[in-house]
Amino acid sequence: MVDFEYKRFMLKFREIMFDNLNEFRFKDEDICLYHQYIYSGNIDYVYSNKYCLLDNQYTLRTDLLCEKDYLQNHISKNFRYEIRRAEKENVKIKIYDGKENVVNNQLLYDFEKTYNGMFKKKDMSNKFNMKYVKAALENNSMIISVAIDGNTDEYMVFHAYVVDMENTLLLYSTSKKWMDKKIENLVGYANKYLHWTDICYFKDTGRINYEWGGISSKDNPNGIDKFKMSFGGDIIQLKNCIVANSTKGNLYVKLLKERSKMRNEDYN
């Protein structure tokens, strides 16, 4: 289980992940975030809670108890070719485990700049949550991996995972593909190579689940969904829950509910 705290928007957040939820457990946080959980308690109580926001999420999960040959054979043929191509092109992989990342601020800021720049280019509002990342690193609940151009020593691809002893969740993935068309193909090879190296690393370190961070639809997958599906894995459904534990937290959850309602009305 993952359990850590961080501050954002003048609120104190508590992140709990990979847990079996049978009751709400509060400390002094304003907002408690239950992610990727299996609920075993009174579900009517959760749904009736005025200051609780529930979300059902489809995602892909790779079973790391399977042998590497099995996992590799379930990657698409084209992706397996590009993984081999990355090795030939001298792509190097570096994995930063735990607090080692905290002192490497340049890595984190380069990650943040690349991630935010990528979504700005797409005219999307996604933002890198540096406070969350640093809190997870301090709690030894995050691993960051990067693909590096072996000829220039430049970072090309970044992945960030929330982890415990058995589970791993892909939180952020970004690359410099959008920055330079000249290296677009190389970055594409490197990204697939990094995912495969990550999978092998987590298997070798005793994890049993590789969680791909959600898909938009199991029936009508978009481009990113199809990319993830090309690595194999099983489609599963998990739950996320945001629960308020203070007056400020109540207002925050109420605002999220209003935004969610507006988005749903836009789609209807």
C-alpha positions in Angstrom: 0.0 0.0 0.0 1.1 3.6 -0.7 0.3 6.3 1.9 1.7 9.8 1.8 0.7 13.5 2.1 1.4 16.7 0.2 0.0 20.2 0.0 -1.6 21.9 -3.0 -4.1 24.8 -3.5 -3.7 25.6 0.2 -5.1 22.1 1.0 -3.5 19.1 2.6 -4.0 15.9 0.4 -3.4 12.3 1.5 -2.8 9.7 -1.2 -3.7 6.1 -0.5 -3.2 3.6 -3.3 -3.4 -0.2 -3.8 -5.5 -0.8 -0.7 -8.6 -2.8 0.1 -11.0 -0.1 1.3 -13.6 -1.2 3.9 -13.8 2.1 5.8 -12.6 5.7 5.5 -9.4 6.3 7.5 -8.6 9.9 8.2 -5.7 11.8 9.8 -5.6 15.6 9.6 -5.8 15.9 5.8 -8.4 18.1 4.0 -8.8 15.6 1.1 -8.1 11.9 1.1 -7.5 10.3 -2.4 -8.2 6.5 -2.6 -6.8 5.3 -5.9 -6.7 1.9 -7.5 -8.6 0.2 -4.7 -10.9 -2.7 -4.2 -13.9 -1.8 -2.1 -15.1 -4.4 0.4 -17.3 -2.3 2.7 -20.8 -0.8 2.6 -20.9 0.7 -0.9 -24.2 2.5 -0.2 -22.4 4.5 2.5 -19.8 5.7 0.0 -22.4 6.6 -2.7 -24.5 8.5 -0.2 -21.6 10.5 1.2 -22.2 14.2 0.1 -18.6 15.0 0.1 -17.3 12.0 -1.8 -16.6 11.7 -5.5 -16.4 8.2 -7.0 -14.9 7.2 -10.4 -14.8 3.9 -12.1 -11.8 3.5 -14.4 -10.9 1.0 -17.1 -7.2 0.2 -17.3 -4.7 -2.3 -18.6 -2.8 -4.5 -16.3 0.3 -6.6 -17.2 0.7 -9.7 -15.1 4.4 -9.7 -14.0 4.2 -13.3 -12.7 4.3 -14.4 -16.3 7.7 -15.3 -17.8 9.5 -12.6 -19.8 9.3 -14.6 -23.0 5.5 -14.8 -22.6 5.3 -11.0 -21.9 7.6 -10.2 -24.9 5.6 -12.4 -27.3 2.4 -10.6 -26.4 3.9 -7.3 -27.5 3.0 -6.4 -31.1 5.4 -7.4 -33.8 6.1 -3.8 -34.9 6.8 -2.8 -31.3 9.2 -5.7 -30.8 11.1 -4.5 -33.9 11.3 -0.9 -32.6 12.5 -2.1 -29.2 15.4 -3.9 -31.0 16.0 -0.9 -33.1 16.4 1.3 -30.1 19.1 -0.9 -28.8 20.9 -0.7 -32.1 20.6 3.1 -32.1 22.5 3.3 -28.8 19.6 4.3 -26.6 20.5 4.0 -22.9 18.2 3.5 -20.0 18.5 4.9 -16.5 16.2 4.0 -13.6 16.1 6.2 -10.5 14.7 4.4 -7.5 13.3 6.3 -4.5 14.9 9.3 -2.8 17.8 9.4 -5.3 15.5 11.4 -7.5 14.9 14.1 -4.9 18.5 15.4 -5.1 18.5 15.3 -8.9 16.4 18.4 -9.3 17.6 18.9 -12.9 16.0 15.6 -13.9 12.7 16.5 -12.3 12.6 20.0 -13.8 13.5 18.7 -17.2 10.7 16.1 -16.8 8.2 18.8 -15.8 9.2 21.1 -18.6 8.9 18.4 -21.2 5.5 17.1 -19.8 3.9 20.6 -19.6 5.3 21.6 -23.0 3.9 18.5 -24.6 0.4 19.1 -23.4 0.6 22.8 -24.1 1.5 21.9 -27.7 -1.7 19.7 -27.8 -3.7 22.6 -26.3 -4.5 20.6 -23.2 -4.5 21.7 -19.6 -2.6 18.7 -18.0 0.1 19.8 -15.6 3.0 18.0 -13.9 2.3 17.9 -10.2 5.8 18.6 -8.7 4.6 18.6 -5.1 2.9 15.2 -5.5 6.1 13.8 -7.2 8.5 15.0 -4.5 6.2 13.8 -1.7 6.0 10.3 -3.4 9.8 10.2 -3.8 10.3 11.2 -0.2 8.0 8.3 0.8 10.0 5.9 -1.4 6.7 5.4 -3.4 8.0 6.6 -6.8 10.4 5.3 -9.4 11.4 7.4 -12.4 13.0 6.0 -15.6 14.5 7.8 -18.6 15.7 6.9 -22.1 18.8 8.7 -23.1 20.4 9.3 -26.5 23.7 7.5 -26.1 25.4 9.8 -28.6 24.5 13.1 -27.0 23.6 12.1 -23.4 20.3 14.0 -23.7 17.1 12.8 -22.0 14.5 11.8 -24.6 11.7 10.0 -22.7 10.5 10.2 -19.1 8.3 7.7 -17.2 7.2 8.1 -13.5 5.6 5.3 -11.5 3.8 5.1 -8.2 4.9 1.8 -6.5 4.7 -0.4 -3.5 6.3 -3.8 -3.0 3.9 -5.5 -5.3 2.3 -2.9 -7.6 3.3 -0.3 -10.0 1.2 2.4 -11.7 2.3 4.5 -14.7 1.6 8.1 -13.5 3.4 10.2 -16.1 4.9 9.5 -19.5 6.3 12.1 -21.8 9.0 12.6 -24.4 10.8 15.2 -26.5 9.3 13.9 -29.7 7.3 17.1 -30.1 10.4 19.3 -29.7 12.5 18.1 -32.6 11.1 16.4 -35.7 14.6 15.2 -36.6 14.6 12.8 -33.6 10.9 11.8 -33.8 11.5 8.2 -35.0 14.4 7.7 -32.5 12.2 8.9 -29.6 9.4 6.6 -30.7 11.8 3.6 -30.5 13.2 4.8 -27.2 9.7 5.1 -25.6 8.8 1.5 -26.5 12.2 0.3 -25.3 11.8 2.2 -22.0 8.4 0.6 -21.4 9.8 -2.9 -22.0 12.8 -2.2 -19.8 10.5 -0.9 -17.0 8.4 -4.0 -17.2 11.5 -6.2 -16.9 12.8 -4.1 -14.0 9.6 -4.3 -12.0 9.4 -8.0 -12.6 13.0 -8.5 -11.5 12.3 -6.5 -8.3 9.4 -8.6 -7.2 6.4 -6.6 -8.4 3.4 -8.6 -9.7 1.3 -6.0 -11.4 2.2 -3.4 -14.0 -0.6 -0.9 -14.2 -0.8 1.2 -17.4 -2.5 4.3 -15.9 -6.0 4.0 -17.4 -7.6 3.8 -20.8 -10.3 6.1 -22.1 -12.5 3.3 -23.5 -12.4 -0.4 -23.8 -14.8 -0.4 -26.7 -13.6 2.6 -28.7 -9.9 3.0 -27.8 -8.0 6.2 -28.8 -4.4 6.3 -30.1 -2.9 6.2 -26.6 -5.1 3.3 -25.6 -4.1 1.4 -28.7 -0.4 2.1 -27.9 -0.8 0.6 -24.4 -2.8 -2.4 -25.8 0.1 -3.2 -28.1 2.0 -4.4 -25.1 -0.6 -6.9 -24.2 -2.2 -6.9 -20.8 -5.7 -7.5 -19.5 -8.5 -4.8 -19.4 -9.8 -4.5 -15.8 -11.9 -2.0 -13.9 -10.7 -0.3 -10.7 -12.2 2.5 -8.5 -10.9 5.9 -7.4 -12.5 7.9 -4.6 -12.0 11.5 -3.4 -13.2 12.1 0.1 -13.4 15.4 2.0 -12.3 15.6 5.7 -12.6 19.4 6.4 -14.7 22.4 5.6 -12.1 23.4 2.9 -12.1 19.8 1.6 -15.9 19.9 1.4 -15.8 22.9 -0.8 -13.1 21.4 -3.0 -15.1 18.2 -3.6 -18.3 20.2 -4.2 -16.4 22.1 -6.9 -15.2 18.9 -8.5 -18.7 17.5 -8.6 -20.0 20.7 -10.3 -17.2 20.4 -12.9 -18.0 16.7 -13.5 -21.7 17.5 -13.9 -21.0 20.2 -16.4 -18.7 17.9 -18.5 -21.4 15.2 -18.5 -24.0 17.7 -19.6 -21.7 18.8 -22.5 -21.5 15.2 -23.7 -25.3 14.7 -23.6 
